[in-house]
């Protein structure tokens, strides 16, 4: 594909996002038409992107009523019924939901979970920051996908993995060449990673990205379970000390039981509250 078509394709995305404040309808219509023609001709632009979904997103961003919009949405519905790449499928689902809110649920959550959660327990798409970022970005934009607890779980893991790939300078490293072997700059990967993280934050509003970036602390989960037993054991000890055992031993047993119950219930309460806030 010629560099000029690449230019139209990527320019369209940027122009559509700043419209209508600074960009004319005619310019966006022209770019939409150029990209539409190339899509119809079967020109390969980027194997990770769904061309029709990108086109529909840009038309919706710019509020441009193009004659091809309805046909484009219909084509996306047909694509979702076929066996297509998961990244393209998620992008298609997100774009269709923007065009028609009733289009939710066309793509099952199981597809996303299987793609992102590998047998090793890692949460990423083939070890690629770019592919993982596109999935996080579009799953976060999709109301039906982001509302599924199973998808939320793997998205959280994918975001944690993306943060772990960030270098000390704050950028994401170049992974592989695109477009005929030309190397991509770090700015490309950094840009799509930050965009995905921003969309995730807007959708889920986590307390802080630093907490998401931390690995799961299994010890805290163990403490959560132990605190429940400490609380119940403290209550039992207090009852035994007050009812069964008499004298100083009974008093000591009751006091120790009450203190243990308070400590256990306090730990359990704060950990439970933290889990519910996630």
C-alpha positions as CSV (number, residue, x, y, z in Angstrom):
1,X,0.0,0.0,0.0
2,X,1.3,3.4,-0.9
3,X,2.4,5.9,1.8
4,X,-0.4,8.3,0.6
5,X,-3.1,5.9,1.6
6,X,-1.5,5.3,5.0
7,X,-1.5,9.0,5.3
8,X,-5.3,9.3,4.7
9,X,-6.0,6.3,7.0
10,X,-4.2,7.6,10.0
11,X,-5.0,11.3,9.3
12,X,-8.7,10.4,9.3
13,X,-8.5,9.1,12.9
14,X,-6.8,12.2,14.2
15,X,-9.1,14.6,12.3
16,X,-12.3,12.9,13.4
17,X,-11.4,13.2,17.1
18,X,-10.9,17.0,16.9
19,X,-14.0,17.6,14.7
20,X,-16.1,19.7,14.7
21,X,-14.1,22.5,16.4
22,X,-11.3,22.8,13.9
23,X,-11.9,20.5,11.0
24,X,-14.2,21.0,8.0
25,X,-16.8,18.4,7.0
26,X,-15.5,18.3,3.5
27,X,-12.0,17.2,4.5
28,X,-13.3,14.4,6.7
29,X,-15.8,13.3,4.0
30,X,-12.9,13.2,1.5
31,X,-10.7,11.0,3.7
32,X,-13.7,8.8,4.6
33,X,-14.3,8.2,0.9
34,X,-10.7,7.5,0.1
35,X,-10.4,4.9,2.9
36,X,-13.8,3.4,2.0
37,X,-12.6,2.8,-1.5
38,X,-9.4,1.1,-0.4
39,X,-11.4,-1.1,2.1
40,X,-13.7,-2.2,-0.7
41,X,-10.7,-2.9,-2.9
42,X,-9.3,-5.2,-0.2
43,X,-6.2,-3.2,0.5
44,X,-4.5,-4.4,3.7
45,X,-3.8,-1.5,6.1
46,X,-3.0,-3.1,9.4
47,X,-3.7,-6.7,10.3
48,X,-4.5,-5.7,13.9
49,X,-7.3,-3.2,13.0
50,X,-10.7,-3.9,11.6
51,X,-10.9,-1.5,8.7
52,X,-14.7,-1.1,8.7
53,X,-14.8,-0.6,12.5
54,X,-12.1,2.1,12.2
55,X,-14.1,3.8,9.4
56,X,-17.3,3.7,11.4
57,X,-15.7,5.1,14.5
58,X,-14.3,8.0,12.5
59,X,-17.6,8.8,10.9
60,X,-19.3,8.8,14.3
61,X,-16.6,10.9,15.9
62,X,-17.0,13.5,13.3
63,X,-20.8,13.3,13.2
64,X,-20.6,12.9,9.4
65,X,-23.7,11.2,7.8
66,X,-21.9,9.2,5.1
67,X,-24.1,7.1,2.7
68,X,-21.9,4.1,3.4
69,X,-22.4,4.2,7.2
70,X,-25.4,1.8,7.3
71,X,-23.7,-0.6,4.9
72,X,-20.5,-0.5,6.9
73,X,-22.4,-1.4,10.1
74,X,-24.1,-4.3,8.3
75,X,-20.7,-5.6,7.2
76,X,-19.5,-5.5,10.8
77,X,-22.4,-7.6,11.9
78,X,-21.6,-10.2,9.3
79,X,-17.9,-10.2,10.3
80,X,-18.8,-10.9,13.9
81,X,-20.7,-14.0,12.8
82,X,-17.5,-15.3,11.1
83,X,-14.3,-16.6,12.7
84,X,-12.2,-13.4,12.7
85,X,-9.2,-12.2,14.7
86,X,-10.3,-11.4,18.3
87,X,-8.8,-7.9,18.2
88,X,-10.8,-7.0,15.1
89,X,-13.9,-8.6,16.6
90,X,-13.7,-6.5,19.8
91,X,-13.1,-3.3,17.7
92,X,-16.2,-4.2,15.6
93,X,-18.3,-4.8,18.7
94,X,-17.3,-1.4,20.2
95,X,-18.0,0.4,17.0
96,X,-21.3,-1.2,16.4
97,X,-22.5,-0.4,20.0
98,X,-21.7,3.3,19.3
99,X,-23.7,3.1,16.1
100,X,-26.6,1.1,17.5
101,X,-26.8,0.6,21.3
102,X,-29.0,-2.4,20.6
103,X,-26.1,-4.2,19.1
104,X,-24.6,-5.2,22.4
105,X,-23.9,-8.8,23.1
106,X,-22.9,-9.9,19.6
107,X,-19.5,-11.0,20.8
108,X,-19.3,-13.4,23.8
109,X,-17.1,-12.7,26.8
110,X,-15.6,-16.2,26.5
111,X,-13.8,-15.1,23.4
112,X,-12.1,-12.3,25.2
113,X,-11.2,-14.3,28.3
114,X,-9.7,-17.1,26.2
115,X,-7.6,-14.7,24.2
116,X,-6.2,-12.7,27.2
117,X,-5.8,-15.4,29.9
118,X,-3.2,-17.9,28.9
119,X,-2.6,-21.2,30.6
120,X,0.4,-19.7,32.5
121,X,-1.9,-17.2,34.2
122,X,-0.6,-14.2,32.2
123,X,-3.0,-11.6,30.8
124,X,-1.9,-10.4,27.4
125,X,-2.4,-11.0,23.7
126,X,0.6,-13.0,22.4
127,X,3.0,-10.9,24.5
128,X,2.2,-7.8,22.5
129,X,1.7,-4.4,24.0
130,X,0.0,-3.2,20.9
131,X,-2.4,-6.1,20.6
132,X,-3.2,-6.1,24.3
133,X,-3.7,-2.3,24.3
134,X,-6.2,-2.5,21.4
135,X,-8.2,-5.2,23.3
136,X,-8.2,-3.2,26.6
137,X,-9.2,0.0,24.7
138,X,-12.1,-1.5,22.8
139,X,-13.3,-3.8,25.7
140,X,-13.4,-0.7,27.9
141,X,-15.4,1.2,25.3
142,X,-18.0,-1.6,24.9
143,X,-20.7,-1.5,27.5
144,X,-21.7,-5.1,27.1
145,X,-18.1,-6.4,27.4
146,X,-16.9,-4.1,30.1
147,X,-19.9,-5.0,32.2
148,X,-19.1,-8.7,32.2
149,X,-17.3,-9.8,35.5
150,X,-15.2,-12.3,33.6
151,X,-14.0,-9.6,31.1
152,X,-13.3,-7.2,34.0
153,X,-11.1,-9.8,35.6
154,X,-8.9,-10.3,32.5
155,X,-8.8,-6.6,31.6
156,X,-7.5,-5.9,35.1
157,X,-4.8,-8.5,34.5
158,X,-4.0,-7.1,31.0
159,X,-3.6,-3.6,32.4
160,X,-1.3,-4.9,35.1
161,X,0.8,-6.6,32.5
162,X,0.9,-3.5,30.3
163,X,2.1,-1.4,33.2
164,X,4.8,-4.0,33.9
165,X,6.1,-3.6,30.4
166,X,6.6,0.2,30.8
167,X,10.2,1.2,30.9
168,X,11.8,3.4,33.5
169,X,11.7,6.5,31.2
170,X,7.9,6.2,31.0
171,X,7.7,4.8,27.5
172,X,6.8,1.4,26.0
173,X,9.5,-0.3,23.9
174,X,9.2,-1.0,20.2
175,X,8.1,-4.5,19.6
176,X,8.1,-5.3,15.9
177,X,8.3,-3.6,12.5
178,X,5.2,-2.7,10.5
179,X,4.4,-1.7,7.0
180,X,7.0,-3.5,4.9
181,X,9.7,-3.8,7.6
182,X,9.9,-0.1,8.6
183,X,10.5,0.1,12.4
184,X,7.9,1.8,14.5
185,X,9.0,4.4,17.0
186,X,8.5,4.0,20.8
187,X,6.0,6.9,20.5
188,X,3.6,4.6,18.6
189,X,3.5,1.9,21.3
190,X,3.5,4.5,24.1
191,X,0.6,6.3,22.5
192,X,-1.7,3.3,22.1
193,X,-0.8,2.0,25.5
194,X,-1.6,5.3,27.2
195,X,-4.8,5.6,25.2
196,X,-5.9,2.1,26.3
197,X,-5.1,2.9,30.0
198,X,-7.0,6.2,29.7
199,X,-10.1,4.5,28.4
200,X,-9.8,1.8,31.1
201,X,-9.6,4.6,33.8
202,X,-12.7,6.4,32.3
203,X,-14.7,3.2,32.3
204,X,-13.8,1.6,35.7
205,X,-12.5,4.6,37.7
206,X,-10.0,2.7,39.8
207,X,-8.7,4.3,42.9
208,X,-5.2,4.5,41.5
209,X,-3.2,3.0,38.6
210,X,-0.3,2.1,41.0
211,X,-2.6,-0.3,42.9
212,X,-3.7,-1.9,39.6
213,X,0.0,-2.2,38.6
214,X,0.9,-4.2,41.7
215,X,0.8,-8.0,41.5
216,X,-1.8,-9.8,43.4
217,X,-0.7,-10.2,47.1
218,X,-1.7,-13.7,48.1
219,X,-0.7,-13.1,51.7
220,X,-3.4,-10.5,52.0
221,X,-6.0,-13.0,50.9
222,X,-4.6,-15.4,53.5
223,X,-4.9,-12.8,56.2
224,X,-8.5,-12.1,55.0
225,X,-9.4,-15.7,55.6
226,X,-7.4,-16.0,58.9
227,X,-9.1,-12.9,60.3
228,X,-12.5,-14.5,60.0
229,X,-11.4,-17.5,62.0
230,X,-9.7,-15.3,64.6
231,X,-12.9,-13.3,65.0
232,X,-15.0,-16.4,65.4
233,X,-12.5,-18.1,67.7
234,X,-12.3,-14.9,69.8
235,X,-16.1,-14.9,70.2
236,X,-16.0,-18.6,71.2
237,X,-13.2,-18.0,73.7
238,X,-15.1,-15.1,75.2
239,X,-18.3,-17.2,75.7
240,X,-16.3,-20.0,77.3
241,X,-14.6,-17.6,79.6
242,X,-17.8,-15.9,80.7
243,X,-20.0,-19.0,81.0
244,X,-17.9,-22.2,81.5
245,X,-14.7,-21.1,83.3
246,X,-14.8,-19.2,86.5
247,X,-12.3,-17.2,88.5
248,X,-9.3,-15.3,87.1
249,X,-8.9,-17.8,84.3
250,X,-12.4,-17.1,83.1
251,X,-11.9,-13.4,83.2
252,X,-8.6,-13.6,81.3
253,X,-10.3,-15.9,78.7
254,X,-13.1,-13.5,78.3
255,X,-10.9,-10.5,77.9
256,X,-8.6,-12.3,75.4
257,X,-11.6,-13.5,73.5
258,X,-13.1,-10.1,73.2
259,X,-9.8,-8.5,72.0
260,X,-9.3,-11.3,69.5
261,X,-12.8,-10.9,68.1
262,X,-12.4,-7.1,67.8
263,X,-9.0,-7.5,66.0
264,X,-10.4,-10.2,63.7
265,X,-13.6,-8.4,62.8
266,X,-11.7,-5.2,62.2
267,X,-9.2,-6.8,59.8
268,X,-12.0,-8.7,58.1
269,X,-14.1,-5.5,57.7
270,X,-11.4,-3.4,56.1
271,X,-10.3,-6.1,53.7
272,X,-13.9,-6.8,52.7
273,X,-14.5,-3.1,52.2
274,X,-11.3,-2.9,50.0
275,X,-12.5,-5.9,47.9
276,X,-15.9,-4.4,47.3
277,X,-14.4,-1.1,46.2
278,X,-12.4,-2.8,43.3
